[in-house]
Amino acid sequence: MKSLRTLPVQTRRDAWVEINLGAIEANARAIRKVVPPQVALMAVVKADAYGHGSAMVLNTLGASGVSMAGVASMDEAIHIRESGIKLPILVIGVVPDWSVQYASDYDIQLTIFAQHHVESLRKAYQQDKKPFKVHIKVDTGMHRIGIGWQEALNFIRECQALPFLQVEGVFSHLADSHDHTLTQSQLARWETLCQQLDPLPRFVHIANSGHALCPDTWMEANPNTLTRLGIAFFGYGNHPQQQGIKLQPAMSLKARIIHVQTVGPNTGVSYSHTYHTPTEGDSHIATVPLGYADGVPRVLSGRIHGLIAGQKVPQVGRITMDQMMFDVSAIPDAQVGDIITLLGTGDSRYPEDAIWLDDWASKANTIEYELMCALRVRLPKTYTR
């Protein structure tokens, strides 16, 4: 226990997210081996790289085979650029008319798919005569944003002929890469469109993490010259048909015990006393400064565990806004200052006892994306290798 209490972890709080850059590098290099060398890799790092810290992880990803970054909004793109990242950046979402001028100022590529986007860029071009680099979004069945695949051909050709637009790419988005029938329907529409485009833009992309790592994706003849991966770089998003690649989760969640108390039998713990200690013997209850305001869903109350020195301890009682409790009765010498690992391996001597977000996601009836994004709200981050 002593070694845990002297870990050189300095944060603003006694709870933090730990990001393993070595795992991200290993994932990127493994992905690079699966995706054909002629296909460029885009790292989708929206929502601050799904809570991992976009500016920090892009340096690692850029050195591991990634050649472009994708974000959801202009402010995310500017943040990355002002952090010193030189990679090309594409805003995958819609950019408001009033912010398009930042694209030329910061060398940011834009997504367009409607005539009013073109007119907005035309007006901005009249001010400084700098053409805009754009990717045209095509809706092949996701029905979120994009020009319908039936109308896309004429729109793309019109954009390619305009002097103020440099059409760098054309792309679409898969609605469910795990659904073979739906994916094949979208791919058929996509390939029909691409076959009619002459010349094809530099970047043609539809594959996401799940589809890109499926073995049949690159065995088929297809026009894609870039693939967009996000969650796979961070160790999740495995496809049922994925083969030959093992991803390593990069995000851990840890907190130090701030209080330990001895509680008698059949005693309620936390709000509403939804949990009572066993009817015989005393229990040792440890509190950590971590709660649902930090991104740990309240619905997981009483359904998760923590790790101390490789030993699992149950979380008990309702998770509150800023704190939660664990029953550490099985560890008699647990005390204030000890680290409880909620996500991660907890102790390198016991890697088989790791807890990861897919376990939380199944219990909360959600997806890893939502959980990892929630953990970025107010928790400080430390980076390791």
N, C-alpha and C positions, 0 to 999 in steps of 0.2 A: 504493500500500500504506500510505503514511503516514496517510492519512485514516482507514483502518480501525483503526489502532493507537491513535487518539486519540478514539474514540467515547466519549461520556459515559455509559457503562453501568457502574453500580455494583451489584454483587450480592455475596452471601456466598461465591460460588464463581466460578470461571472457566468456568461452564456455566450456561445459564439458558434459560427459556422467555420468549418475547416475545409479548405479546397486543396486537393492533391493534384498539383500540376503535372506530376509524373504520370498519374493515371490518364489525364487528358492527353498528354503527349503519346502515351502508349495506344490509346484509342485512335488517335488521329493517324498514327503510322499503320495500325492494323487496317483501318478503313482505306488508307491509300493503297494498300496491297490488294484489296478486293476490287476497288473501282479501277477500271482501265486507265493506264497512264495518260491517254489522250483526253480524258475527261477531267476537267478542272473541278476542284472542291470549293464550295461556298460554305462557310460556317455561319449558320443562322444564330445570331447572338442577341436577339430581341429580349426584352425584359431583363436587361443587364446580364445577358448570357444565362437566362433561366436561373438567375440568382447567384451565378458563379463569379460574376464580375467581368464584364465584357473587355474592359481595357487590359486587365491582367491576363485573361486567358488568350486573347488574340495574339499576344506576343509569342506564346507557346505554340498556338495553332499555326501561325504564320511560318514558324520554323519547322513545322512538322508536315508540310505538304498542302496547307490551305492557301488559296490564292485570292479569295474574295470574302467579304463579310456581308451578311444580310441583316437588316434591322426592320423594325415595324414603323418607325416614325422619324421625322426630321431631327427632333431633339436627341434621339438616340444616336443618330449618325453624327451629329455635331459633337456630342460628348466623346465619341470614339476618336473623331478626327483631332479634337483639341487635346486628347490624351497622347497624341503623338503617333498614332497608328497610321501607316502609309498605305495599307491594303486598299484596293478599290472597295467602295461601299455602295450597296444597293438598298434603297428604301423599298421594301416589298409592299408596304401598305400605301394608302392614298395620302398624298401630300396636299395640304390646303393651298389655295391659290396664292395667299399672301406670303407663303414661305418658300416658294419655288426659287426665289433669287439666291437663297442660301446654297442651293445645289451647285451653282457655278462658283460661288465664293469658297466653298469647302471641297470642291471636286467630288460631288456626290451624285450617284446615278439614281434616276427616278423611275417609278412604275406609272405607266399611263394606260388607259384603255377606253377613253371616251373623247368625243370631239371637244368638249369644254376644257379638257386637259391640254389639248393641242393649242387651243386659243389662248389659254393662260400662259403657256410657254412662248407663244408667238409674241405676246405683249412684253414679256420679260426680256426676250431676245432683242427687242427694239431698243432697249436701254443700253446694253453694253456689247451687243453683237457676238456674244459667246454662245455657241451651240450647246444644247443640253444632251447628255448621254441618257438614253432611256431604254427600259425593257418594257415590252408590251405584254400585259397580262391577258390571257385567254381563258375563258370559262368553259371547261370541257365537261362539267358536271358537278362541281363543288357548289355552285350557285351562291357564292359569297360576294366576290368582286371579279371584274374582268369583262371583256367583250365576248359575246357568245361566239362559239367556235364557228358557227355558220357565217357570221358576218366578219370574222377576224381577218380573212385574207385581204379584202379590199382595204380595210383600215391599216393593216401593216404596210401594204404597198404605198398607200398615200403618205404614211409617216416616213417611209424610206426615201421618198422623193422630196421631202421638205428640207431646205437648207439649214434650218435652225434646230433640227433633230438629228442626232446620231444614234440610230437604232442599234444598240449593243446586243440586245437579246429579245427573245420571245419565250414566254414561260406559262405554265399552267400549274394546277395544284390538285393532288389526288385527295379525294374525299375520305377514302379508307383503304390504305395500302394492304390491309389484312383481308379485305374482301376481294377475292380473285375476280368474280364476275363484274363487279363495279369497276375495278381497276382496268380490266381488259376493255370495257366499254369506253372509258376515258382515253386509254392509250390508242384505241382505234381511231377516235376522233382526232387526237393529237397528231398521230402519224399521217392521217389524211391531209391535215392542214400543212404539216411540214413538207410533205411531198410536193405541194403546190407552190411553195415559196422558193423563189430563185432570184437573187441569191438568198441563202439562209443567213440570218445574222450570226455574229461571232459566237454568241452563247444561246443555246437552245436547251431549256431545262424544265423537267417535270418531276423527276425522282426526288423523294424525301428520304429520311433516315431508314424507314422500314423497307421501302421499295429498293433503294440503292444497295442494301445489304442482302437482298434476296438473290440466291444464286442464278435464277433464270433471267434477271434483269439485263445483264450485260452479255448474255449468250445470244440474245435476240438482236437482229439488226435494228438499230434505232438511230435517230439523228442527234441524240442528246450529246452536247459537248460540255455540259456542266451539271453537277448534281448538288442539291441543297441538303445539308445535314445539320441538325441542331442537337437534339437530345442524345444522339448516338455518341457525340464527342464527350458527353458527360457521363456515359456509362449505362444509358437506358435506351428503350425503344427497340428491343429485340423483336424480330419478326419470327413467326412460327416456322417459316421455311428457311430461316437464316442458317448458314452453315460456314464453318471454318473461321469464325471470328468470335472472340470472347471479349466483351466490353467490361471495363472496370469502373464502377461508380466512383465519382470524384468528390462528392460532397458528404462530409460528416457533420454531425451536430452534437455539441458537448456542452455541459454545464457543471459548475462546481456546487457541491452541497453547501447550503448556507445555514442549515439548521437540522439537528437530529433530536428527536424526542422519543421517549418511551411511553407507549399508549397501552392502556389495559385492554382486556378482552371485550369483545362486542361493543367497541367504541366507534362512533361515526367519524369519518374523515372527509374534509372539504365540504363545499356547498351542498346543502340538502341531505347530507349524510347518505348519499347513494351507495357508499361503501362502508362496511363495518369490519373491524378487525376480527380475526378468528375468536371463537367462543372460549378458547382455552389459551392461557399464557399471554405474556406481554408481546407487543410488536414494536419494532423500531422503525419509525417513519422519518424519512429524509425529505427535505424540501429543497428544490432547485429554483432559481429565478428565471423561469421559462414558461410561457403560456401561449394562449391562442392569439394574443396580440403579436407574438413573435412568429406566428405561422404554423403552430402545432394545432391542428383542428380539435375543437372541443369534442367532436363526435368520437374521437379516439380515446376518450376518457375510460380508463380501466381496461383498455384493449391492447396496450403496447408495453414494451419492456425497455429497460436500460441495461447497460453493461458496466460492471465494475470488476476489473481484473479478469475479464473473460467470463464472469458469472452473471447470469441474467437476474434482474430484480424487477418485479412487476410495478407498473405505475398504478396508483390507487386513488380513488376518489375523483371528483370532477376536475378536469384541467381548468384552471382559472385564467384570467387575463394575463397575469404576469408570473404565475407560479404554478408548480405542480408537485405532487408528492409521490414517493416511491417507498415500498416496503423493503427495507434493507435488513430485515431480521436474520437472513441467512448469512450476513456478513457482520459478525459481532463488532469488529473494530472500525466499521465505517464511521467517518466523522467529518466535521466541517472542513471544507477544502478539498475533499476527494472529488475526482471527476467521474461523472456519470455520462456515458456515451449513449445517446438516443439513436443516432445513425452512425454507422461505421463499424470498425472492428473492435474498438475499445482497447484491445491489447494485442500487439503483434504476435504474442505467443499463442493466441486463440483465434486465428482467422476464420475458423469454421463457424464461429458464433456471431458473425457479423449480422447487423440489422440494416436493411436498405429500404429505400422509398417504395419499392414495389410491394413490400409487406404492408406498409402504411396505406398505400393506395387501395389494395384489395380490401382492407378492413374499413376504409372510409368511403368505399364505392366511388372512387374517383381515379384520376390518372396522375402519374408521377410529375407531369408538367405543372399541374396546379399546385402541388405540394412544394416543389422546389422553388417555384416563383414566390410563393407565400413566405418562404424562409428568408427572403431578401429584405423584408420590410424594415426591421430595425436592429437586426443582429449584426455585430461586427464580423469581419472575415479575417482569417489568417490563412496564409498560403504555405504549403509544404511540398516537398518532393519525397 
